Amino acid sequence: MATSIPLSQTILVAFLIVTSCIWVFPQVAVATSKHTGVTRHYKFNIRLKNVTRLCHTKSMVTVNGKFPGPRVVAREGDRIIVKVVNHAPNNISIHWHGIRQLQSGWADGPAYITQCPIQTGQSYVYNFTVVGQRGTLLWHAHFQWLRATVYGPLIILPRHNASYPFAKPYKEVTIMLGEWFNADPEAIINQSLQTGNGPNVSEAYTFNGLPGPTYNCSAKDTYKLKVKPGKAYMLRLINTALNDELFFSIANHTLTVVEADATYVKPFETNILVIAPGQTTNVLLKTNPNPPNASFFMLARPYFTGMGTFDNSTVAAILEYETPSQDNSFRNRTLFKPSLPAINDTNFVANFSSKFRSLANAQFPANVPQTVDKRFFFTVSLGANPCPKNQTCQGPNGTKFAAAVNNVSFALPSTALLQSYFFAKSKGVYTADFPQFPLHPFNYTGTPPNNTFVSNGTKALVIPFNTSVELVLQDTSILGAESHPLHLHGYNVYVVGQGFGNFDPKNDPAKFNLIDPVERNTVGVPSGGWVAIRFLADNPGVWFMHCHFDVHLSWGLRMAWIVLDGELPNQKLPPPPSDLPKC
């Protein structure tokens, strides 16, 4: 016979269950509507923590004392609320890399662009909804070089009862590729900006924060992925490195690429991937049906085309098959090692990039603009600033290294652009005259001009709501041709074309792919070449676009788009939240 429970006891039991969940789990999901998803709450405590790698212990900025930081997990349609409390001596802000931030530009995060940084002892609540996105993204600090230690995965699962456009994997694994600096990254970039020279490079690359056995005093800090035979695993690969694109491969295993930057792609197989900082790639790994008496290195090392110094090392992790513990035949396993392309193999990178295509089907259409309202042409390049009087500089020919878009090196303002724009107080903060084309055209990939100096300013480019945009990003040979991963906040863009040499406005557009171009939030500008993108400016606000090499970002390779409000209420940026940090 069933026993009934009094209503008061039922309420008490429910209360205890909910509160115990809040205590046990770092985030709490609260149901709002079966159509709009749930609200997921997280709390980020920014704290200094002693962390040891390579037998070197240092105090560094972390989230909740973790390196890498905690996972943020949601489903498409969910609302995410993250309270960030700054207990560290550093100012900080957090960027939710790849989130569209539709009508929530105040939560985007880049310091002095959409918000002032969160100062010591202060807090800020990031509040945004995941609209029309699913897949792998990342979150990271967006203040100076704190991204070196403050980062983590942002996983967006499909809606309930929605499936992947491929067979569901047996297990999903997140792998973050990063960098480790023995010194304080903030001190490294500050010294570089003072002397004008390139910054010191990292001591190691990392798999999920671990340098692994290829570095001295690091064998115990090795990431191991244990797999079962005959299973399909989805690896969520994220490049969180500060300044390096990375090749990645697993010995004796083929990978199937199924997603890039949280958008599904037509699957293709490869043994080697290249991932730029800020980019994500989901791959399917099918394990061997019979457990081999071997282990397999997972390796990553940089793709580099520049003229300066870089961390020319290789990081290793280990893929290992699970076997019965009593099976002694697997004790002395062979360890296989994959081969990776040459450090500067630009042709491999170009061929790999060209394989990405959108699904472009009824469920996941490629909504690439077929007509264009505005065309823009931006050069992205290094350059120089003159050395101040009474100072010795260590950059090219006694100058200071700089970087620029259309020869404008962007200077961060002392207050946030979005606030200045929203309250119509732009005077003295920024000007709305960013050049739509280079002011002084030249042979961009030929012999560089003698004058490598850049102009400096805080300039934005203003476009009306719902403008369809075509933008060509052109690398230059100034101080050496170099690839540049460009990230546009608040948008995904369609990569409709790319090539080497100078963009030809007469002949190259005829080759554009307007059927199934890949959709990304971080786009590689080829070394010595160009890339063309299209997007619809349907998200009002102020949106940062910058190189995701933090050294280039620090040198000024950045600019801002201002997308005006539309006429309808849902086409306007709402007022800022009351706790928006003040400068």
C-alpha positions, 0 to 999 in steps of 0.5 A: 500500500502506497504511503502519502506524504503531507503537502508541507513535507513534500515542499520541504523535500523539494526545497532540500533537493534544490538547495543540495543541488545548488551546494553540490554543483557550480552552476544551477539551471532554472527552468523558464520555458520549454521553448526558450530554454533554461537560465543557467547561473555561474559564479566566477571568483577571480583569484590569485593562485599558486600554480606549478609547471616545469618545476616553476611555481608562480602566482597567477590570476585564475577563475575559481582557483582553476587552470584552465578555468571551469566549463560553462555548459548550456543548450541552444536557447538557454540564458547564461548568467555569470557573476564575476567577482574580482578578488585579484589585484588586476583589473579584468573583463571576460569575453564569451568568444563566439557568442552573438550577443544579440541585444546583449552587447553589454555582456560581450566583455572586451575592456574599454570597448563594451565595458570598463574593466572590473576593478579589484573588489568589484563585480559584474553580472554577464547576462546573455541568451544563446540564440541559434548557436550550438557547438564548441566556443570558449570564454577568456579574459579580455584585458591585456594578457590575462587571457594566458591563464584566464580561459575555459570551454563554453559548450553549447549543446543542441536543444532537448530532442535535437540531435547532431547531424552525425551519429552521436558519439560514445563520449565527448572530450574537451581539449584546450591547447594553450601556452605556459609562461614562467614569467608573468605575461602582464610583465612580458607585454608591458616590457615589450611595449616599453622597449618597442621590441617583440615580447619574450615567448612562452616556455611551453605549449599545453594540453588542458594546462599540462605541458607533458613529457617533451619539456624538462621537469614535466613528465608528471604533468602529462594529459592522457586520454584513455579510450575504449576500442571500437568507439566514436569520440568527439574531441572538442579542440580549442586553441587558447594559445596567446600568440600561435596557430597550432598544428595538431595530430594523433599518431596512427588515427584519422580524424573527421572534422564536423564543426568549426567555431560552433557551426556544423560543416560538411564532414571531411577526414584529415590526419592533421589539423591547424587551429588559430587562437580563438578557433574551435574544431570538433572532430570525430575519432573512431578508435580501433576495434581491437586494443593495440599494444601501443600508445599514441602521441597527440602532438601540437606545434606552431605554424609560424610565418613571421620574422620574429621569435616564437616558441618553437617547441612541440607539446605532447599528450598521450592517447591510450587504450583501456585494457583489462588491468590483469592483462600483462601483455599491454605493459610494455607498449610501443609509443607511436609519434605522428609527423607534422608539417613544416613550421612555415607550411603555408600551402598545407594551411591554405589547402586545409582551410579550403576544405571547410564548407557549411552544411547548407541544408534545410535545417542548417542553411548558409544564409550568406548575403547574395547581394552587397550594400557596402564593400570594404577593403582593409589591410592588416599588417605590422608597422612601426611607431617612432621612438620617443625622445631620450629613449632607446627603442629595440624595434625595427631600425630603432623604432617601436613595433606597431600593428594596424588595420588600414594603417590605423593603429587603434588606441584604446580609450579611457572609457568604454566605446559602447557607453560613449556611443549609447549616451552620445558622448563620443567627443574626445573618446573616438571618431567615426572616420575609420577609412573604408579603404587604404588611404595610400594604396601600394603593392601590398605583397610586393616590395614594402614601402620605405615608410613603415610608420602607422597612424594612431587613433581611436576610430570606428566605422559606422554602418546602418542596421541590416547592411549586407557587408563584404570585407576583404582583409589583405595581408601585407609584406610590411616587416614581413608577410604573416598570417593573422587570425581576425576575430569579429565580435558579435557576428559570424561571417561567411568566408567566401574567398581567399587567395595569395598575393594581392586581391584582384577586385575584377577577377577574384569575386567571380570565384567566390563561393556563395553556395556553401561557404564556411561560417566562422567567428575567427578567420585566418588572413593568409600569409602573403594573401587575402580573405573575403568575408560577408555578413549581415549587420543585424546586431546593433552595438559596438563590435571589436574586430582584432587579430587574435595574436595578443601581441598584435592586439597589443600593438594596435591591430584592432578596430571597432564597428558601430552598427546602428539601431534598427526601427523595431524594438527588437532591433535596438540595443537596450540600456546598460545594466545598473552594475556596468563597471565604471572607469 
